Amino acid sequence: MRPDLVKCAQDQAHHLTRKAVCSGQFLGQSPLFKGEWVPHEEPSFQGLYKKQSECPAWVQGWDCQADGTDHMDMLEKEYNKVFKPFVCDMRQWDLQEFVKCTANRRMIMVGDMSMQQMFDSLACLTRPALKSGKQSPWEESDLKLDKEYTARSLAPGVHVKKKFVGDFLLDNGLNVYLRSFNVFNLTLWDDVMKPFGELQADDILVVNFGAWYPRYSVLDPHHPWPAWQKDMKELLMERLAGYKARTFWRSYAAAHYGGTNGTNTFEEEAAKELKAGGVCPPTKLGESWYEEPNSHMGSFGHGKDGHNLDCRMYCSNVVDQWNVLMFNLLC
């Protein structure tokens, strides 16, 4: 066959097999984002940054590589993996492009401890463009909400835990805010959002609640999973649906958490079982985003040596991919 015809056939084949870019326009309003975790094309790849040297000093400790583990060889394999969607191609993190598309905007991140992780990850990813920033426990911050708030998922007399407050500013004028509390309460939500005024089309709102609503918890008789469903319906229908802001709602959190009982594991025997296995069990619910990496804090870091093994929180390599996905959808 003539060389020019061979090249033409190859170009046509490439065009047929090439996937679209994972943009918000391509995926739509409610993307079903399935894929797989694959090794990075560079065998030496160990994440998008070095947490100990390239993150702001106020970022909370969450780097599993620095926490110490008996399974460092396994952890290195975990940090080499990246998420690859089935239906589209994710662009790699590009700080210059992110800075360009978020200039002079506001990003408000509201949710539980996994939202704090996403806030910390974004601060690390944008460190070269960081102008100022801070983060502190809620009671040490300037945001004073002295009221106590109840919640559907909590027992009578137990109140919502207000966790962390943070903000940082980039050179491009992007202001990023963190307001972290463990479970949803509509009155607390309104109190938190009130200082931001009416949200505009240029505002970016990132929301997640779930780490405190385990689907399978033998320790909690109050059935937090149905409470999560009711809470999120209220949040979506009574608040998020009416905002002008570009909103990202991370919906999966309550469904996937592993561990002996699907939540924090406080029982001594269950803790021994997890430690003996070396890792938090992956989800068995068919959620492909979480089927592969066992990069849980409870596997490699926080609580691993005690009786409080938290399989709800992830190492920085997984959380970074949440921000890479947001970058693809936003920019």
C-alpha positions in Angstrom: 0.0 0.0 0.0 1.2 3.5 -0.8 2.8 5.3 2.3 0.4 8.2 2.1 -2.6 5.8 2.2 -1.1 4.0 5.2 -0.7 7.3 7.0 -4.2 8.3 6.2 -5.6 5.0 7.5 -3.6 5.4 10.7 -4.9 9.0 11.2 -8.5 7.8 10.8 -8.0 5.0 13.3 -6.5 7.4 15.8 -9.4 9.7 15.3 -11.9 6.9 15.9 -10.2 5.7 19.1 -9.4 9.1 20.6 -11.6 10.0 23.5 -13.1 13.4 24.2 -11.5 15.7 26.9 -13.3 15.4 30.3 -14.8 18.8 30.2 -17.9 20.0 31.9 -19.5 20.5 28.5 -18.8 16.9 27.6 -19.9 15.3 30.9 -22.9 17.4 31.5 -24.5 18.4 34.8 -24.4 15.1 36.6 -21.5 13.1 35.3 -21.3 9.4 36.1 -17.6 9.2 36.4 -16.3 5.6 36.1 -12.8 4.6 35.3 -9.8 2.8 36.6 -6.6 3.5 38.5 -3.5 2.8 36.3 0.2 3.2 36.8 1.6 6.6 35.7 3.5 6.6 32.5 6.6 7.6 34.5 7.7 4.7 36.8 9.3 7.3 39.2 6.1 9.3 39.6 5.1 9.7 43.3 2.5 12.4 43.2 2.1 15.9 41.9 4.2 17.6 44.6 6.3 16.8 47.7 4.0 17.6 50.7 6.8 18.1 53.2 8.6 20.7 51.1 6.1 22.1 48.6 2.9 22.7 50.8 2.1 25.7 52.9 3.1 25.4 56.6 -0.6 25.6 57.7 -1.7 22.6 55.7 -2.7 19.9 58.1 -0.7 16.6 58.4 -2.1 14.1 55.9 0.8 12.8 53.8 0.8 9.0 54.2 4.4 8.9 52.9 5.5 10.9 55.9 3.4 9.1 58.5 5.5 6.0 58.6 4.3 2.5 57.6 5.5 -1.1 57.4 4.2 -1.2 53.9 6.2 1.5 52.1 6.8 -0.6 49.0 3.0 -1.0 48.6 2.4 2.7 49.3 4.9 3.7 46.6 2.8 1.7 44.1 -0.3 3.5 45.3 1.3 6.9 44.9 2.3 6.0 41.3 -1.3 5.4 40.3 -3.5 8.0 38.5 -7.2 7.8 37.7 -8.2 7.2 34.1 -11.8 7.6 33.1 -13.4 5.2 30.7 -15.4 7.8 28.6 -12.9 10.7 28.3 -9.3 11.8 28.7 -8.4 13.9 31.8 -6.0 16.7 31.2 -3.0 16.7 33.6 -2.9 19.4 36.2 -1.9 22.7 34.7 -1.4 25.5 37.2 -1.1 28.2 34.5 -4.4 27.2 33.0 -6.1 26.9 36.4 -4.9 30.4 37.3 -6.2 31.8 34.0 -9.7 30.4 34.4 -10.2 31.3 38.1 -8.9 34.9 38.1 -10.7 37.2 40.5 -13.2 34.6 41.5 -14.3 33.1 44.8 -14.2 29.4 45.6 -16.2 28.3 48.7 -15.5 24.8 49.9 -18.1 23.5 52.5 -18.2 20.1 54.0 -16.7 17.5 56.3 -13.1 16.5 56.9 -12.6 15.1 53.4 -13.5 18.7 52.1 -10.7 19.9 54.3 -8.4 17.5 52.6 -9.5 18.8 49.2 -8.8 22.4 50.4 -5.3 21.4 51.6 -4.6 19.6 48.3 -5.6 22.6 46.3 -3.3 24.8 48.4 -0.4 22.5 47.7 -1.2 22.3 44.0 -1.3 26.1 43.7 1.6 26.9 46.0 3.7 28.7 43.4 0.8 31.2 42.9 -0.1 31.4 46.6 -0.1 35.0 47.9 -1.4 34.4 51.5 -3.3 31.9 53.5 -4.2 30.4 56.9 -6.2 27.5 58.5 -7.2 26.8 62.1 -9.6 24.8 64.2 -13.0 26.6 64.2 -12.8 27.7 67.8 -9.4 29.4 67.1 -10.7 31.2 64.0 -12.3 34.6 63.6 -15.6 33.0 62.5 -17.6 32.9 65.7 -20.8 30.9 65.7 -21.7 30.3 69.3 -24.9 28.4 68.7 -25.2 24.7 68.9 -26.8 22.8 66.0 -28.5 19.4 65.9 -28.7 17.0 63.0 -30.9 14.1 61.8 -28.0 11.7 62.0 -27.0 12.5 65.5 -28.4 11.2 68.8 -30.4 13.6 71.0 -28.1 15.9 72.9 -25.3 15.5 70.4 -24.4 18.5 68.3 -22.8 19.2 65.0 -19.0 19.4 65.3 -17.6 22.6 63.8 -14.1 21.5 62.6 -11.9 23.8 60.5 -11.9 27.3 58.9 -9.4 28.3 56.3 -8.8 30.7 53.4 -6.1 31.5 50.9 -5.5 34.0 48.1 -3.7 33.4 44.8 -1.8 36.1 42.8 -4.6 36.0 40.2 -7.2 37.2 42.7 -8.8 33.8 43.4 -10.0 33.6 47.0 -10.5 30.1 48.4 -12.5 29.5 51.6 -13.0 26.4 53.7 -15.8 26.0 56.2 -15.7 22.4 57.6 -18.3 20.8 59.9 -19.1 17.1 60.2 -22.8 16.7 59.2 -25.3 18.9 57.5 -27.7 21.3 59.2 -29.6 23.8 57.2 -29.5 26.6 59.8 -25.7 26.2 60.2 -25.4 26.2 56.4 -27.2 29.5 56.2 -25.1 31.0 59.0 -21.9 29.9 57.3 -23.0 31.2 53.8 -24.4 34.5 55.0 -21.1 36.5 55.1 -20.5 35.7 51.4 -23.7 37.5 50.4 -25.6 36.5 47.3 -23.6 34.1 45.2 -22.9 35.2 41.6 -22.3 33.2 38.4 -18.5 33.6 38.7 -18.5 32.1 42.2 -17.5 28.4 42.6 -19.1 26.3 45.3 -17.7 22.9 46.2 -19.8 20.8 48.6 -19.4 17.4 50.2 -20.9 15.6 53.3 -20.6 11.9 53.9 -17.6 10.9 56.1 -19.8 11.0 59.2 -22.8 9.2 57.6 -21.5 5.6 57.2 -23.7 3.3 55.3 -22.7 0.2 57.4 -22.0 1.1 61.0 -22.6 -1.6 63.6 -21.8 1.0 66.3 -24.5 3.5 65.4 -28.2 2.6 65.9 -29.4 5.9 64.5 -29.2 4.8 60.8 -27.1 7.7 59.5 -27.4 6.6 55.8 -31.1 7.4 55.5 -30.3 10.7 57.3 -27.7 11.5 54.7 -30.3 11.0 51.9 -32.7 13.4 53.6 -30.0 15.9 54.4 -28.7 15.9 50.8 -32.2 16.2 49.3 -32.8 19.3 51.5 -29.4 20.8 50.6 -29.8 20.2 46.9 -33.5 21.2 46.5 -33.7 24.1 49.0 -30.3 25.7 48.6 -27.9 24.5 45.8 -30.6 24.4 43.1 -31.3 28.1 43.7 -27.7 29.4 43.6 -26.2 31.2 40.5 -22.7 29.9 41.4 -21.0 27.1 39.5 -21.6 24.2 42.0 -19.7 21.0 42.4 -21.4 18.5 44.7 -19.4 15.4 45.5 -22.1 12.8 46.0 -20.4 9.6 46.7 -18.9 10.0 50.1 -21.4 8.2 52.3 -21.6 5.1 50.1 -18.0 3.9 49.7 -16.1 3.9 53.0 -14.5 0.6 53.9 -13.3 -0.8 57.2 -14.6 -3.6 59.3 -17.9 -1.7 59.9 -17.7 1.0 57.3 -16.6 3.8 59.5 -14.2 4.6 62.3 -13.2 1.3 63.9 -13.0 1.7 67.7 -13.2 -2.0 68.7 -9.9 -3.5 69.7 -10.4 -6.8 67.9 -11.5 -5.0 64.7 -8.5 -2.8 64.9 -6.2 -5.8 65.2 -7.9 -7.3 62.1 -7.3 -4.2 60.0 -3.7 -3.9 61.1 -3.0 -7.5 60.3 -4.4 -7.0 56.8 -2.2 -4.0 56.2 -4.8 -1.9 54.4 -8.4 -0.7 54.6 -10.6 -3.0 52.5 -11.6 -1.5 49.2 -15.3 -0.8 48.6 -17.5 -3.6 47.5 -20.2 -1.4 46.2 -19.1 -1.2 42.6 -18.0 2.4 42.7 -15.0 2.3 40.4 -13.5 5.5 41.7 -12.7 3.7 44.9 -12.2 0.1 43.9 -8.5 0.3 43.5 -6.3 2.5 45.7 -6.1 1.4 49.2 -4.5 4.7 50.1 -6.5 5.3 53.3 -5.2 7.0 56.3 -6.2 3.9 58.3 -3.9 1.8 56.1 -0.7 3.9 56.3 -1.1 6.7 58.7 -3.5 8.3 61.2 -4.6 5.8 63.9 -2.8 2.8 62.4 -1.1 2.0 65.7 -4.1 2.5 67.9 -7.7 1.3 68.1 -9.1 4.1 66.1 -8.5 3.2 62.4 -10.1 5.7 60.1 -10.8 4.2 56.7 -12.9 7.2 55.6 -9.9 9.5 54.9 -7.5 9.2 52.0 -3.9 9.9 51.4 -3.0 13.0 49.4 -2.5 11.1 46.1 -6.2 10.3 45.9 -7.4 13.7 47.0 -5.2 15.4 44.4 -7.2 13.6 41.7 -10.4 15.2 43.0 -8.9 18.6 42.3 -7.6 17.4 38.9 -11.1 16.4 38.0 -12.5 19.7 39.2 -9.9 21.5 37.0 -11.0 19.5 34.0 -14.7 20.3 34.6 -14.1 24.0 35.5 -11.4 25.1 33.0 
